[in-house]
Amino acid sequence: MPSLNVTFTEAELEGVRAAAAADGKSLKQYLHDLGVREMQRRQFVAGATAWADRLRGEFDDAFPDEVPPAERRDGSAAA
């Protein structure tokens, strides 16, 4: 497995160490888990966006009056 060097300022490192301690993890485990969580978050967001895009037309047909304010012709805000 490749090694990785990450540089933090003293203040940043202090904050990361405190966050790791609050989670009851070593610094190494905390940073590992942080990277994994970010990958999972991005996968979730991509999936949720794709799901919403697939359903958008169906929703718009079922609820024609529910047009987002930015897309309304008269520019009125939502009630």
N, C-alpha and C positions, 0 to 999 in steps of 0.2 A: 504494500500500500504506500503511495507517495506521501511524503511529508509536506507540510504546509506551514509557512511562517506568516504570522499575522501581527501587524504592528498597531499598538494602541497608545494613546497618550496616557500619562499617569492617571488623570481624572477618568478617562474612559475605562481603563483597566480596573480601577477601583470600583466603578459602577458595575462592570461585568462580574467581577468577583463577588460583589454583594448580591447580585441577582442569582448567581450560581449557588451561593450559600443559602439564600432564601428558598431555593428549590431543593436544597439538600443534595446537591450534585457537585462533583469536581468541576473545575474550570473546563477541562478537556471534554467531559461528558456534556456539560451545559452548552458549549459551543457546537458540539456535534449535533445535539438535539435541536438547537436553534436553526441550523442549516437544513436539517430534515424537515422541521415544521414549516419552514419557508417554502421548500419544494412542494410539500403537501398542500399548503395554502394556494400556491400558484396553480396546481392541478385542479383543486376545487373550484377556484374562480374561473378557470378556463371551461370546466365542465358545466358550471352554473350558467355561464354566458352562452355557451352553445345550446343548452336546454332552453333558456329564455328566448334565444333567437329562433329556435324551432317552433316555439309556441306563440310567438308574437302575432303572427297573422291570425291564428285562431282566436286569440284574445281580442284583437282589434275588431274582428268580425262579430264576436259575441257581445262586446261592450263598446260600440262605436262612439259613445259620448265620453269615454275615458281616454281622451287624447292628452298626452303630456303637455303642460303649459307652453313649453318652448316650441311645440309644433302646432299650436292653435293659431288659426288665421287672425283672430281678433286680439291675440296677445293677452287675454285675460288670465288671471291667476286661478289656480284650483280653489274650489270652495273649502 
